[in-house]
Amino acid sequence: MQSRKKPLNTLIKAVGNNVTITLKNRGQYWGRMTNADMYMNMMLKDAKEYDKNGLVARHGDVFIRGNNVSYISIDPIAPPHS
């Protein structure tokens, strides 16, 4: 019997991949996820911040709290608005 796929397991297995994270305030971050925990808190390396107009800022390491996340895209083809 195949075990069910759980979103949290999928997220933790994606550590090391590029991700695009859309926040509840509609901002977006793109970078390499270096860590994720059971609360969906995530660390991104070489993160870039985007809004509806495009690139806002380039950050080094970013910590994103899971309760601010609206959507996560694992291994996006390109950063948002590129």
SULFENLIN-V47777 format. One record per residue. N is the residue number from 0. SS is DSSP state (H for helix, E for strand, - for the rest). Layout:
N;SS  N;SS
This chain:
0;-  1;-  2;-  3;-  4;-  5;-  6;H  7;H  8;H  9;H  10;H  11;H  12;H  13;-  14;-  15;-  16;-  17;E  18;E  19;E  20;E  21;E  22;E  23;-  24;-  25;-  26;-  27;E  28;E  29;E  30;E  31;E  32;E  33;E  34;E  35;E  36;-  37;-  38;-  39;-  40;-  41;E  42;E  43;E  44;E  45;E  46;E  47;E  48;E  49;E  50;E  51;-  52;-  53;E  54;E  55;E  56;E  57;E  58;-  59;-  60;-  61;E  62;E  63;E  64;-  65;H  66;H  67;H  68;E  69;E  70;E  71;E  72;E  73;E  74;-  75;-  76;-  77;-  78;-  79;-  80;-  81;-
